Amino acid sequence: MVKHKKTDKIQLIINNVVPLNNGDVALFYSLYTKLIDVGFEVKIATYYYKLAKELYPNIPFVEEIGQHKIFIKLPFLKPFVLPILFLFSKHYRAADVIIGTPGGYINSNYNIKNSLSIYKIARFFGKKSLIYSQSVGPLNKKDARFFKKLMDRSISYIFVRDQFSFDVLTDLDISKDKFKLTKDAAFLLDFKENKSSKLKKIAISVREWNFDRRNKTAYIKMMHAFIKECINSGFTIDFLSTCQGLKNYKDDSILAQEIYKDLDVASKKKVNVLSNYYVFDDFYKKLEEYEFVIGTRLHMCITSLTKNIPAFNISYEVKGKECYNYLGLSNYSIDYNEDPEKALTLFTNFINKTDEIREHLKIIMPKINEESKADFNYFVQKINQL
């Protein structure tokens, strides 16, 4: 069992948090608030610490170890330096349990050794580690070996947020008592039964995806077709993303502007590229302006769905398709490079059925929310059993 300190509260640190992307904020903040509600003492280890504190002064952020620029330029150094950084971090030393933030960074498109080696170090210092609501895979052979060793030796438990990830862990022959299938952590956000905005305005979130041999030109062409269809249906359009408006970080409004500049003059009058940054509460409120959403960023879709706003998903990774499968919305999730004719047919069908989709959301979303809360309670049990 975890030893209690003088506070009589188990002290947790949620690590690997990047709170500049509103999708990531939806993930970690929904988990953070639930952990606080059940009595844990929680700190958030974040990259971009100074900016994070400026944007969200009431959240107990602490500096993530290994966030120096040298580790961005030379990421292979980080695993070797981590033990020293851990030793000199009062926040990590004080924590009883390390909680890996929800998200989708355990795949071979990213440097997983750079983000996951912390759990090996935590074990060395007698700390327990769990990971909440992650996507896992695809993993190349080297990453698969590394991750399996971590699960066998250093990570006590992991929640995976889709069937694909569950199958990856099963194929790796990881002990069945160390992982569980759950939903995306953003579904811990309570469902809000908002009515149609009736403003005849929609939002589009775009994202550049340079992995998996995806074709950016084909993606932009598809977006132009969607924009034309929306305008012909009487809608005006805002480009809006969970990820925009901050220097030195990903900004989807740059791609939005690229798409906008190639529109004809008449279409440009119906389209607006929003480039400002919104803190999460402002972003979440702004979604209520829209009749529906086209989301390449998955959490542009999920946050909209939690407000009863239909969202058409353009899936660049398996996580989008998997999420829409368990929501019963699989006909409204297409591939980043979907066949153009099929994509437009499915999108037109989506526009015609937005009222029907809202009725479906009123049924499915509270159900998913309750399942997510039940899984969270199970996760709390796992923490208390350490």
ABEGO torsion letter per residue (X at the ends): XBBBBAAGBBBBBBBGBBAABAAAAAAAAAAAAAAAAAGBBBBBBBBGAAAAAAABAABBBBBBBGABAAAAABAAAAAAAAAAAAAABAAAAABABBBBBBEAABBAABBAAAAAAAAAAAAAAGBBBBBBGBBBOBBBAAAAAAAAAAAAAABABBBBABAAAAAAAAAAGBBAAABBBBBBAAAABBBBBBBBAGAGBBBBBBBBBABGGBBAAAAAAAAAAAAAAAAAAGBBBBBBBABBGBBGBBBAAAAAAAAAAABBAAAAAABBBBABBBBAAAAAAAAAABABBBBABAAAAAAAAAAGBBBBBBBABAAAAAAAAAAGAAAABBBAABBAAAAAAAAAAAAAAAAAAAAAAAAAAAAAAAAAAAAAAAAAAAAAAX
